[in-house]
Amino acid sequence: MNQAFLISTGAVTLAEIGDKTQLLSLVLAARYRKPIPIILGVFVATLINHAGAGALGAWLGALVTPSAMRWVLAASFIAMGLWILVPDKLDENDASATRTRLGVFSATVITFFLAEMGDKTQLATVALAARFHDFFAVVLGTTLGMMLANVPAIVLGDRFAHALSPKVVHGIAAVMFVVLGALMLFGVGF
């Protein structure tokens, strides 16, 4: 398997645990009780969102010199690691957006896409695409990471939400991002 794909999958899976979009998945599952259209909606919204983020990352990766990119990405990875330690909460706009006349699939696509805008995992996708210069591997990896974190939340609902300690998972993800950033600062490739 491709290194960009594996790192993208792992980074986003860990970053998504306890994230507001995972909380949104729980809300959608509780509200609609139709896991298949919710899962498909999350997949479509994530794929579209991360394709845009990956394209931005690829463009930035081609625009900035490798030396400057190393510093920008190192700082981005370290900042991402610290940001992951800040717990996410589902705000009222995200929760109320699930009350709609649209079908379950459409409501999920729209709500999840909007909730993911500017989110940690979207910004991680930009940074990973800029780092690896492999649009498809990064977008597929980050999308798989989102699905690995959200599908169990949708299927198992509240029981799954309490099975893993978000603090522990966030700690692991934070360390991973900070270590990747430090490795980049010291010129160690990954």
Residue pairs with C-beta under 8 A, 6 or more apart in sequence:
2 134
2 137
3 132
3 190
4 128
4 132
4 134
4 137
4 138
4 141
5 134
5 137
5 138
5 140
5 141
6 141
7 128
7 132
7 141
7 180
7 190
8 125
8 128
8 132
8 137
8 138
8 140
8 141
8 142
8 145
9 141
9 142
9 144
9 145
9 148
10 145
10 176
11 124
11 128
11 142
11 145
11 173
11 176
11 177
11 180
12 121
12 124
12 125
12 141
12 142
12 144
12 145
12 146
12 149
13 144
13 145
13 146
13 148
13 149
14 145
14 169
14 170
14 172
14 173
14 176
15 80
15 84
15 120
15 121
15 124
15 145
15 173
15 177
16 22
16 121
16 145
16 146
16 149
16 150
17 149
17 164
17 166
17 169
17 170
17 173
18 87
18 88
18 166
18 167
18 169
18 170
19 88
19 119
19 120
19 121
19 149
20 88
20 89
20 90
20 91
20 94
20 115
20 119
21 112
21 115
21 116
21 119
21 121
21 146
21 150
22 149
22 150
22 153
23 88
23 89
23 90
24 90
24 94
24 95
24 98
24 111
24 112
24 115
25 38
25 42
25 112
25 150
25 153
25 154
26 153
26 154
26 157
26 158
26 161
27 90
27 94
27 95
27 98
28 38
28 41
28 98
28 104
28 107
28 108
28 111
28 112
28 154
29 35
29 38
29 153
29 154
29 155
29 157
30 157
30 158
31 98
31 99
32 38
32 98
32 104
32 107
32 108
34 104
35 154
35 155
37 103
37 104
37 105
37 108
38 104
38 105
38 108
38 154
39 147
39 150
39 151
39 154
39 155
40 105
40 108
41 104
41 105
41 106
41 107
41 108
41 109
41 112
42 108
42 112
42 146
42 147
42 150
42 151
42 154
43 143
43 147
44 109
45 108
45 109
45 110
45 112
45 113
45 116
46 112
46 116
46 142
46 143
46 146
46 147
47 139
47 143
48 113
49 113
49 116
49 117
49 122
50 121
50 122
50 125
50 139
50 142
50 143
50 146
51 139
53 122
53 123
53 125
53 126
53 129
53 139
53 142
54 125
54 126
54 128
54 129
54 135
54 138
54 139
54 142
55 129
55 135
56 126
56 129
57 125
57 126
57 127
57 128
57 129
57 130
57 131
57 135
57 138
58 129
58 130
58 133
58 135
60 69
60 126
60 130
61 69
61 129
61 130
61 131
61 133
62 133
64 72
64 130
69 130
69 131
70 184
70 185
70 187
71 185
72 130
73 127
73 130
73 131
73 181
73 184
74 181
74 182
74 184
74 185
75 181
76 123
76 127
76 181
77 127
77 177
77 178
77 180
77 181
77 184
78 177
78 178
78 181
78 182
79 181
80 120
80 123
80 124
80 127
80 177
80 181
81 173
81 174
81 175
81 176
81 177
81 178
81 181
82 174
82 178
83 120
84 120
84 170
84 173
84 174
84 177
85 170
85 171
85 174
87 166
87 170
88 120
94 111
94 114
94 115
97 107
97 110
97 111
97 114
98 107
98 111
100 107
100 110
100 111
102 110
116 122
121 142
121 145
121 146
124 142
124 177
125 138
125 139
125 142
128 138
128 141
128 142
129 135
129 138
129 139
131 184
132 138
152 160
153 160
153 161
156 163
180 190
183 189
183 190
184 190
